[in-house]
């Protein structure tokens, strides 16, 4: 008879009586563990003394932590009795444990729950893993939560109506200049406004996006959603972006079905914008150093039914005050600047 089997028989022949439960040391920690440990007899990593298995870390046995949580509920554990071990029999259908780090791979599956090891088919393990993954939140399992204070309450408090002023046009057409001037004009009138500038947003919210077609779609989608939130808060949100694709701007308009989307088209010619070139981007695009630049090698789709169109005057861009004045007049007429 081999030494390990003889040691196990000696333990089994021991007279009944309370004794300290077996413990499994962990290499990952030298700190003492709680007193309710158990035997995993089917794990081939049992030590030579027959005293049970030794796991190198808690991550190697995925059921170990669960068993620890329930161990103290067991009467056997409270009495200090040895755990019950059913007779070992080569039953068919024993699966293998699957852990994240590959521990116990290919070995007989033993789940330690309470005082007894439970053998599970591999299919049961996969089903449990599927059930665990189903607890991850998905968009189909979320619900809208209404609050007591709504958009109308906020608008009444601010004495204005929330809306989105979406400024679009070629690079260099004066979008950012108009946005800042409009924000200043509304501020002097005691109206709360906030500017969402396309370049500024690419320093934070959209810094992970480039200028490919799919990135531009996502860029506009994010800004549209944020602008909608500002409008819902009762602010005049001024979004200043090239936003070259018509369908993307229309998608943002669709987010505000109450007619609070005001599209402002700065209809400045490519020649005028390229002559101004305040950021030096057209020069880089002409030299081939910037690919997919709007107006050069990527199209700009002008609005078909915008609320406000601002055109160049005598081959020049209107003054910021004149452009802001046109937008303020429209907002006044449509009732956005009062309750």
NORFEN-V201205 format. One record per residue. N is the residue number from 1. PHI is phi in whole degrees, 0 to 359 (* if undefined). PSI is psi in whole degrees, -180 to 180 (none if undefined). Layout:
BEGIN
N,PHI,PSI ; N,PHI,PSI
END
This chain:
BEGIN
1,*,133 ; 2,288,159 ; 3,298,-44 ; 4,299,-41 ; 5,294,-40 ; 6,298,-38 ; 7,293,-39 ; 8,291,-38 ; 9,295,-35 ; 10,295,-39 ; 11,295,-41 ; 12,293,-31 ; 13,279,-2 ; 14,297,139 ; 15,296,147 ; 16,297,149 ; 17,160,160 ; 18,293,141 ; 19,209,163 ; 20,290,135 ; 21,293,153 ; 22,292,147 ; 23,239,149 ; 24,248,111 ; 25,289,150 ; 26,243,131 ; 27,290,-24 ; 28,284,-13 ; 29,207,140 ; 30,261,-2 ; 31,290,145 ; 32,294,145 ; 33,257,172 ; 34,294,163 ; 35,279,2 ; 36,255,82 ; 37,253,164 ; 38,218,177 ; 39,254,130 ; 40,250,84 ; 41,291,-19 ; 42,269,-4 ; 43,281,122 ; 44,290,-2 ; 45,270,19 ; 46,299,145 ; 47,286,168 ; 48,292,-18 ; 49,279,-7 ; 50,78,10 ; 51,278,4 ; 52,123,-171 ; 53,265,153 ; 54,239,116 ; 55,263,132 ; 56,291,-26 ; 57,200,160 ; 58,296,-24 ; 59,285,-9 ; 60,280,-23 ; 61,233,103 ; 62,293,-22 ; 63,273,-10 ; 64,296,-44 ; 65,295,-39 ; 66,297,-41 ; 67,294,-37 ; 68,299,-39 ; 69,293,-28 ; 70,257,-6 ; 71,300,-44 ; 72,292,-13 ; 73,280,-12 ; 74,279,130 ; 75,302,-38 ; 76,298,-38 ; 77,293,-40 ; 78,293,-30 ; 79,273,-6 ; 80,76,18 ; 81,279,155 ; 82,291,149 ; 83,293,149 ; 84,286,134 ; 85,233,115 ; 86,291,158 ; 87,298,144 ; 88,281,123 ; 89,221,138 ; 90,288,73 ; 91,286,142 ; 92,282,154 ; 93,90,7 ; 94,290,128 ; 95,272,-169 ; 96,240,146 ; 97,284,139 ; 98,241,118 ; 99,240,163 ; 100,297,-34 ; 101,262,9 ; 102,84,9 ; 103,293,147 ; 104,61,17 ; 105,297,132 ; 106,80,4 ; 107,258,161 ; 108,302,140 ; 109,275,124 ; 110,226,122 ; 111,255,126 ; 112,267,107 ; 113,233,115 ; 114,68,-117 ; 115,249,-1 ; 116,229,141 ; 117,283,138 ; 118,243,126 ; 119,267,130 ; 120,237,141 ; 121,296,156 ; 122,299,-34 ; 123,298,-34 ; 124,293,-39 ; 125,298,-45 ; 126,297,-38 ; 127,295,-41 ; 128,295,-39 ; 129,298,-39 ; 130,295,-41 ; 131,295,-38 ; 132,295,-42 ; 133,292,-25 ; 134,288,-11 ; 135,279,-9 ; 136,290,129 ; 137,301,138 ; 138,232,160 ; 139,297,-25 ; 140,283,-10 ; 141,245,26 ; 142,244,157 ; 143,225,147 ; 144,282,135 ; 145,246,116 ; 146,278,143 ; 147,252,161 ; 148,293,-33 ; 149,264,118 ; 150,251,-174 ; 151,300,-43 ; 152,299,-37 ; 153,294,-41 ; 154,291,-39 ; 155,295,-38 ; 156,295,-40 ; 157,295,-41 ; 158,274,-12 ; 159,59,44 ; 160,200,171 ; 161,244,135 ; 162,290,140 ; 163,201,170 ; 164,240,121 ; 165,260,105 ; 166,261,110 ; 167,263,122 ; 168,232,153 ; 169,162,174 ; 170,295,160 ; 171,299,132 ; 172,89,5 ; 173,276,-8 ; 174,103,21 ; 175,297,-52 ; 176,295,-37 ; 177,298,-46 ; 178,296,-43 ; 179,300,-47 ; 180,292,-40 ; 181,293,-40 ; 182,295,-42 ; 183,299,-40 ; 184,294,-43 ; 185,297,-42 ; 186,292,-35 ; 187,296,-42 ; 188,295,-24 ; 189,272,2 ; 190,80,23 ; 191,252,140 ; 192,270,122 ; 193,224,159 ; 194,217,137 ; 195,260,128 ; 196,253,99 ; 197,268,134 ; 198,303,-46 ; 199,294,-41 ; 200,297,-40 ; 201,293,-27 ; 202,285,-5 ; 203,273,-13 ; 204,220,-85 ; 205,307,-42 ; 206,246,28 ; 207,290,-13 ; 208,270,3 ; 209,251,143 ; 210,261,-147 ; 211,237,19 ; 212,290,164 ; 213,303,-45 ; 214,292,-33 ; 215,290,-36 ; 216,293,-37 ; 217,299,-47 ; 218,294,-37 ; 219,302,-50 ; 220,292,-38 ; 221,299,-46 ; 222,297,-46 ; 223,296,-39 ; 224,299,-42 ; 225,293,-41 ; 226,293,-42 ; 227,299,-38 ; 228,299,-41 ; 229,296,-41 ; 230,297,-43 ; 231,296,-39 ; 232,294,-28 ; 233,284,-7 ; 234,97,8 ; 235,269,160 ; 236,270,105 ; 237,268,123 ; 238,253,107 ; 239,259,123 ; 240,242,103 ; 241,214,151 ; 242,301,-45 ; 243,37,70 ; 244,288,-21 ; 245,262,128 ; 246,298,-41 ; 247,295,-32 ; 248,289,-40 ; 249,294,-38 ; 250,293,-32 ; 251,295,-38 ; 252,292,-39 ; 253,299,-39 ; 254,295,-21 ; 255,291,-24 ; 256,243,86 ; 257,283,-3 ; 258,266,14 ; 259,78,19 ; 260,263,19 ; 261,257,117 ; 262,246,109 ; 263,268,123 ; 264,247,117 ; 265,257,116 ; 266,274,96 ; 267,274,75 ; 268,253,139 ; 269,292,157 ; 270,299,-39 ; 271,298,-43 ; 272,294,-45 ; 273,295,-39 ; 274,289,-33 ; 275,291,-36 ; 276,287,-55 ; 277,38,59 ; 278,297,-25 ; 279,256,-1 ; 280,72,19 ; 281,281,-36 ; 282,297,-38 ; 283,299,-43 ; 284,292,-38 ; 285,293,-41 ; 286,295,-30 ; 287,277,-2 ; 288,82,11 ; 289,273,-15 ; 290,236,123 ; 291,259,147 ; 292,70,34 ; 293,276,130 ; 294,299,129 ; 295,96,-20 ; 296,253,-68 ; 297,236,20 ; 298,216,137 ; 299,283,157 ; 300,242,125 ; 301,259,107 ; 302,293,148 ; 303,298,150 ; 304,262,-34 ; 305,221,60 ; 306,282,157 ; 307,286,-38 ; 308,226,131 ; 309,237,124 ; 310,248,120 ; 311,254,160 ; 312,290,153 ; 313,240,118 ; 314,53,42 ; 315,74,15 ; 316,227,156 ; 317,283,134 ; 318,303,161 ; 319,292,153 ; 320,304,-38 ; 321,295,-41 ; 322,295,-43 ; 323,295,-45 ; 324,296,-36 ; 325,298,-40 ; 326,297,-41 ; 327,289,-42 ; 328,298,-41 ; 329,300,-43 ; 330,296,-45 ; 331,296,-37 ; 332,295,-46 ; 333,295,-33 ; 334,272,1 ; 335,80,20 ; 336,281,-20 ; 337,260,16 ; 338,208,168 ; 339,296,none
END
